[in-house]
Amino acid sequence: MDWETIIEMTRLLNSSKHSEALDVVTNNINEMDDFSWDIFFTGLTITSEIISKDLKKHQLIRNHIRNNMSSNFRVAFRMAHYEQLVDSIS
């Protein structure tokens, strides 16, 4: 993901504009790298309430990360936690 897009995603996450940040991720999902995922999972409030509000977008992201798990331990751990939470809400 290019630097400008990462900055936009970060700005949205820091402003608690989760739905808009999810749009950035879903629109650029194939360009997400470990750095982008790390920023996303750090900035996203990962709660059932937040995920329920945009469940379809979260399911799309979950489906993508299932097939593209990170080799970075911290990012992979966050992905697994996120995946489990989205599954429990679905």
DOFI-402468 format. One line per field, with one value per residue (C-alpha): residue in one letter; x, y, z. Coordinates in Angstrom, 1 decimal. Layout:
! DOFI-402468
residu (A_...)
X (X_...)
Y (Y_...)
Z (Z_...)
END
This chain:
! DOFI-402468
residu (M_D_W_E_T_I_I_E_M_T_R_L_L_N_S_S_K_H_S_E_A_L_D_V_V_T_N_N_I_N_E_M_D_D_F_S_W_D_I_F_F_T_G_L_T_I_T_S_E_I_I_S_K_D_L_K_K_H_Q_L_I_R_N_H_I_R_N_N_M_S_S_N_F_R_V_A_F_R_M_A_H_Y_E_Q_L_V_D_S_I_S)
X (0.0_1.4_2.4_-0.5_-3.1_-1.5_-1.6_-5.3_-6.1_-4.2_-6.0_-9.4_-8.5_-7.2_-10.5_-12.5_-13.9_-13.8_-16.2_-14.3_-11.0_-12.5_-13.3_-9.7_-8.6_-11.2_-10.4_-6.7_-6.7_-4.4_-1.8_-1.8_1.6_2.7_3.3_-0.2_-1.8_0.1_-1.1_-4.7_-4.9_-3.2_-5.6_-8.8_-10.9_-11.3_-14.6_-17.7_-19.7_-17.4_-17.2_-21.0_-21.5_-19.7_-19.8_-19.8_-16.6_-15.0_-16.0_-14.4_-11.2_-11.3_-11.7_-8.7_-6.4_-7.3_-5.5_-2.8_-1.6_1.5_4.8_5.4_4.5_2.8_0.7_-0.2_-1.3_-3.5_-4.9_-5.8_-7.5_-9.4_-10.4_-11.7_-13.7_-15.3_-16.2_-17.8_-20.1_-20.9)
Y (0.0_3.4_5.8_8.3_5.6_4.4_7.9_8.2_4.9_6.0_9.4_7.7_5.1_7.8_9.8_6.6_6.6_2.9_2.4_4.8_3.1_-0.3_1.2_2.1_-1.4_-3.2_-1.0_-1.7_-5.2_-6.7_-4.0_-4.5_-5.6_-6.5_-2.8_-1.8_-4.7_-3.8_-0.2_-1.3_-3.7_-1.3_1.5_-0.5_-0.9_-4.7_-5.2_-7.1_-3.8_-2.2_-5.3_-5.8_-2.3_-3.2_-7.0_-7.4_-5.4_-7.3_-10.6_-9.6_-8.7_-11.9_-14.0_-12.3_-12.8_-16.4_-17.0_-14.4_-14.9_-12.8_-14.3_-11.5_-12.9_-9.8_-9.2_-12.9_-12.9_-9.9_-11.4_-14.6_-12.7_-10.6_-13.7_-15.4_-12.4_-11.9_-15.6_-15.5_-12.6_-14.0)
Z (0.0_-0.9_1.8_1.1_1.5_4.8_6.1_5.1_6.8_9.9_10.0_9.8_12.5_14.8_14.3_15.1_11.6_11.4_8.6_6.3_7.3_6.4_3.0_2.5_3.5_1.3_-1.7_-1.3_0.2_-2.3_-1.7_2.1_3.5_7.0_7.8_6.6_8.5_11.7_11.5_10.7_13.7_16.0_15.1_14.9_18.0_17.8_19.8_18.9_18.9_16.3_14.1_14.2_12.7_9.5_9.6_5.8_5.4_8.3_6.8_3.5_5.3_7.4_4.2_2.7_5.7_6.0_2.7_3.3_6.9_7.8_8.7_11.2_14.6_16.0_12.8_12.6_16.2_15.7_12.5_14.3_17.1_14.6_12.6_15.7_16.7_13.3_13.2_16.6_15.5_12.0)
END
